[in-house]
Amino acid sequence: MNAKKIKERFDEDGYFVWEELYSPAEVARKRAYIEQIVTNRDRWPSRMFIYGAAGTDSDDDAVPTAIHTGHLHDWTFIDWARDERILRVVRPLLGDDVAVYNTSVFMKPPRSPVVIPWHQDQAYYAVTTEFLVACWVALTDVTMDNGALKYLRGGHRFGVLPTGPPRDANAATTFDREVVDIDPSQIVDVPVRAGSAIFHHSLVPHYSGPNRTDSPRWAIALDYMRADYLFTGPGEARRCYPIVSG
């Protein structure tokens, strides 16, 4: 699909799926590298890891369920964000000058009851830019049974939506604002195979359910924004946002 078609689909639905962006060999290498980080996590800053006790995906305090701001601590995450295949999708959406806002790994454990409630990523960003583009790449097959993403098709066109406290007792505490009044007729389930990527608008509401299987569900998330952003967070929280294009 060419850049024009990608932009049309993205503008209309708020998300776009690229099947099998990564080959099976690439998926295996990335998983092996992440496993190495998790196994040897004492070599990385503790703030890079999120555990179940922090309300993400598990009650197990011993094993991380997410890696946050990986690019601040490991150059490999920058290399992943500079993947030209991804940037060829991102540039038509954001322009030629692109920066990375965040890089994450989500590791939903087997039999995890935790859900990520309906939310808009934009509500959690500390920058002034019209919107960001997330590239969410599955490192395992992602099914409705293990927590595939659901999107509110076209929901990004309505701007920032009203929110309230999460209604599900198993909602991750790191997501404290749930979008209300979701139209069920516009909900789309988006299961994907390992190696496939979902590009989504930072204003499109999305959700992921529990993992009811005996296998983990892993994904990488790379968040991109225009390079002419202004930071709006507290000074001590200011982060490095590397330029990856332009």
C-alpha positions in Angstrom: 0.0 0.0 0.0 1.4 3.4 -1.0 1.8 6.4 1.3 -1.3 8.1 0.0 -3.5 5.0 0.8 -1.9 4.6 4.2 -2.6 8.2 5.1 -6.2 7.9 3.9 -6.8 4.8 6.0 -5.1 6.4 9.0 -7.1 9.6 8.7 -10.4 7.7 8.3 -10.0 5.0 10.9 -7.3 6.3 13.3 -5.2 3.2 12.9 -3.6 1.1 10.2 -2.3 -2.5 10.2 0.8 -3.7 8.4 0.9 -7.4 8.4 4.2 -9.1 9.1 6.4 -6.0 9.2 9.0 -8.1 11.0 10.1 -11.6 9.7 10.0 -14.5 12.1 13.8 -14.3 12.5 13.5 -10.6 13.4 10.8 -11.3 15.9 13.0 -14.1 17.5 16.0 -11.8 17.7 14.0 -9.0 19.4 12.4 -11.4 21.8 15.8 -12.9 22.7 17.2 -9.4 23.3 14.3 -8.4 25.5 14.6 -11.6 27.5 18.3 -10.8 28.0 17.4 -7.4 29.4 14.8 -8.9 31.7 17.1 -11.7 32.9 20.0 -9.2 33.6 17.8 -6.3 34.7 20.2 -5.4 37.5 22.5 -4.0 34.8 19.9 -1.4 33.8 18.3 1.4 35.8 15.4 0.2 37.9 13.1 3.0 36.7 13.2 1.3 33.2 11.0 -1.5 34.5 7.4 -1.7 35.5 6.2 -4.5 37.7 2.8 -6.0 38.6 2.7 -4.2 41.9 2.7 -0.9 39.9 -0.6 -2.0 38.5 0.3 -3.0 35.0 -0.3 -6.7 34.2 0.5 -9.0 37.0 0.5 -9.6 40.8 4.0 -11.0 40.5 6.4 -8.4 41.9 9.5 -10.4 40.8 9.1 -10.2 37.0 8.7 -7.0 35.0 5.6 -6.7 32.9 6.8 -3.7 30.9 9.9 -1.8 29.9 9.5 2.0 29.8 11.7 4.6 28.0 14.1 1.9 26.8 15.7 4.4 24.4 17.1 6.4 27.3 19.1 3.5 28.6 19.8 1.2 25.6 20.8 2.3 22.1 19.2 -0.8 20.6 15.7 0.8 21.2 16.9 3.8 19.1 17.9 1.4 16.3 14.5 -0.2 16.4 12.8 3.3 16.2 15.0 4.2 13.2 13.7 1.2 11.2 13.2 2.7 7.7 10.2 0.5 7.1 8.4 2.1 10.0 9.5 5.6 9.2 8.2 5.3 5.6 4.7 5.0 7.2 5.3 7.6 9.9 6.7 10.4 7.7 3.5 10.9 5.5 1.5 11.2 8.8 3.8 13.5 10.7 6.2 15.1 8.2 9.8 14.5 7.4 11.2 15.7 10.8 10.3 13.1 13.4 11.3 12.5 17.0 10.7 9.6 19.3 8.6 10.3 22.4 8.8 6.9 24.0 9.8 3.2 23.5 8.2 0.5 25.5 7.8 -3.3 25.7 4.6 -4.8 27.0 4.8 -8.3 28.5 1.4 -9.4 29.5 1.9 -12.6 31.5 -0.1 -15.8 31.1 -3.5 -15.9 32.9 -3.2 -12.2 33.7 -6.7 -10.7 34.6 -5.5 -7.1 34.1 -7.1 -5.0 31.4 -6.0 -1.7 29.9 -9.2 0.3 29.9 -10.4 2.5 27.0 -8.1 5.4 26.8 -6.5 8.0 24.5 -2.7 8.0 24.5 -2.7 11.8 24.1 -4.0 12.2 27.7 -0.7 10.9 29.0 1.7 12.9 26.8 3.6 15.9 28.1 4.3 17.7 24.8 2.4 20.2 22.7 2.0 18.6 19.3 -1.2 18.0 17.4 -1.0 14.2 17.7 1.5 11.4 17.9 1.7 8.1 16.0 2.3 4.8 17.9 3.7 1.8 16.2 2.7 -1.3 18.2 4.5 -4.4 16.9 3.4 -7.9 18.1 6.2 -10.2 19.2 3.8 -13.0 19.7 0.6 -13.9 18.0 -2.0 -11.6 19.5 -5.5 -13.0 19.7 -8.7 -12.0 21.4 -7.9 -14.6 24.1 -4.6 -13.1 25.1 -5.4 -9.4 25.0 -5.6 -8.1 21.4 -6.2 -4.4 20.9 -9.7 -3.1 20.3 -10.1 0.3 18.6 -13.0 2.8 18.4 -12.9 3.3 14.7 -12.7 7.0 13.8 -12.7 8.1 17.4 -9.7 10.3 16.9 -11.8 12.7 14.9 -13.7 13.9 18.0 -10.7 15.2 19.9 -10.0 14.6 23.6 -13.0 12.7 24.9 -14.6 12.8 28.4 -13.1 10.4 30.9 -13.9 9.0 34.3 -12.4 6.5 36.8 -11.8 3.0 35.4 -14.9 0.8 35.8 -13.2 -2.6 35.7 -11.7 -3.7 39.1 -8.8 -5.3 37.1 -7.9 -2.1 35.2 -4.2 -1.3 35.3 -3.6 1.5 37.8 -1.2 3.2 35.4 -4.3 4.1 33.3 -6.4 6.2 35.6 -8.7 7.9 33.0 -11.1 5.7 31.1 -12.9 7.1 28.1 -16.7 7.0 28.7 -19.6 6.7 26.2 -17.9 4.3 23.8 -20.1 3.4 20.8 -20.2 -0.4 20.6 -21.1 -0.3 16.9 -17.7 1.3 16.1 -15.5 -1.1 18.1 -13.1 -3.1 16.0 -11.1 -6.1 17.2 -7.6 -6.2 15.8 -5.9 -9.5 16.4 -2.5 -9.8 14.6 0.2 -12.3 13.9 3.7 -12.0 15.4 5.7 -9.5 13.5 2.7 -7.4 12.4 2.4 -3.7 13.3 -0.5 -1.5 14.2 0.0 2.3 13.6 -2.5 4.3 15.6 -3.3 8.0 16.2 -2.8 9.2 19.8 -6.4 10.3 20.0 -8.0 7.1 18.9 -9.5 5.3 21.9 -8.3 1.7 22.4 -8.4 -1.1 24.9 -6.9 -4.5 25.6 -8.4 -7.3 27.6 -7.0 -10.0 29.9 -4.7 -12.8 28.9 -6.7 -16.0 29.3 -4.1 -18.2 27.8 -1.1 -20.1 29.2 1.4 -18.1 27.1 2.6 -14.5 27.4 1.6 -11.8 25.0 4.5 -9.5 24.1 4.6 -6.3 22.0 6.9 -3.4 21.3 5.5 0.2 21.2 7.4 3.0 19.5 5.8 6.5 19.9 6.6 9.1 17.3 5.9 12.9 17.1 6.8 15.9 15.1 10.3 17.2 15.9 9.0 20.8 16.5 7.3 19.8 19.8 7.3 21.8 23.0 7.7 20.0 26.3 4.9 20.7 28.9 5.8 18.5 31.8 7.7 19.5 35.0 11.4 20.4 34.5 12.7 17.5 36.5 10.7 15.1 34.3 12.1 16.4 31.1 13.3 13.5 28.9 15.4 13.1 25.8 13.4 12.9 22.6 15.8 11.7 19.9 15.4 12.9 16.3 15.1 9.8 14.0 14.2 11.5 10.8 15.1 14.9 9.3 
